């Protein structure tokens, strides 16, 4: 029997991460607008700070909330992550200053706070969706696809909608750069988190958490000894992928602008959105493949395809430049290849590879390392792009370097990631058995939940 609340948790997780994807991406589109509005202030340094403030905030949020949700519960993490996300969006939307530089500093601080909340959503939503999808055999059979829908597909949908919103708002202002455009686009990101807040506040911890949580005296050294290999696999794979994915997604409009310097801001945003639209079929295919061929197999396949596509584009770029629609399609397939593999598989490998008492910790760590990769990628992207004698050579270089990272990720995924059982209970019981053998009391686990109890994630459906 499929519990309605299990599906609800998956859906709510997706709505939360949709907003995170929107908030992360919208600044990439608004960067083009800022260049026109604040010509004297909008330098490459400010561009990097705007994108990296959100990423750095996410890193701290992932680490903090990953630990928090294992110690005090999934719902507590969800509530506070939402609060930080919404407050950060409000501050960045209302950014003002006596100088343009002061305005940008307020915006950077607000985006850092929003990033802290968005970072907290990663471990809370991923663990919540994974554990909710373990409530019944029917749902568990399709957990790969369901988790991909509620995590990366939702994030990518937010990325695509960000572009569509930017286009619509810009059209409403007569295609002219105006302060109101970026304030409206930023502010809209707070609507969905606020809309689902009451539902998230009513959630209770999953059955797996209530059975297996270890809230004190967590045996970290034993955990590292037992799980060092998947820790390395998930963190390094996520680092490699985000080192590619973030700069190529965030600066898609910038790359398009380099191809066609005469394009308007609206045209560049439109082409960037079209390229990012290819993310969506990639995530759906990846979710399907994870349930058919396995998690690490899907990740390895995706990394390999990503590397091959990047080398093709980089090697043939002089010829591809002459046919701009072909470049858009190949760039889109390049993005889709990554989402098909490491994009979707990093979330599920980051949750399934570890037992419930440590799931938030190591999921947060892996996601944080991914964002470290994103910071490294975005920091390298603009200097590499502009360090060659011509933009053409810079574009070739970023595709070839990105492909190299993809092939490294493919090797790491295959040799370091485990093939896990479909049921989360299998690994939880194995970890519990090891702890008991080392003197842990049975009373140290869970929240007093009976072993056979199958609960729900909402107050109104808890069984006694």
Secondary structure, 3 states (H helix, E strand, C coil): CCCHHHHHHHHHHHHHHHHHHHHHHHHHHHHHHHHHHCCCCCCHHHHHHHHHHHHHHHHHHHHHHHHHHHHCCHHHHHHHHHHHHHHHHHHHHCCCCCCHHHHHHHHHHHHHHHHHHHHHHHHHHHHHHHHHCCCCHHHHHCHHHHHHHHHHHHHHHHHHHHHHHHHHHHHHCCCCCCHHHHHHHHHCCHHHHHHCHHHHHHECCCHHHHHHCCCCCCCHHHHHHHHHHHHHHHHHHHHHHHHHHHHHHHCHHHHHHHHCCCCCHHHHHHHHHHHHHHHHHHHHHHHHHHHHCCHHHHHHHHHHHHHHHHHHHHHCHHHHCCCHHHHHHHHHHHHHHHHHHHHHHHHHHHHHCCCHHHHHHHHHHHHHHHHHHHHHHHHHHHHHHHCCCCHHHHHHHHHHHHHHHHHHHHHHHHHHCCCCCCCHHHHHHHHHHHHHHCCCCHHHCCCCCCCCCCCCCEHHHCCC
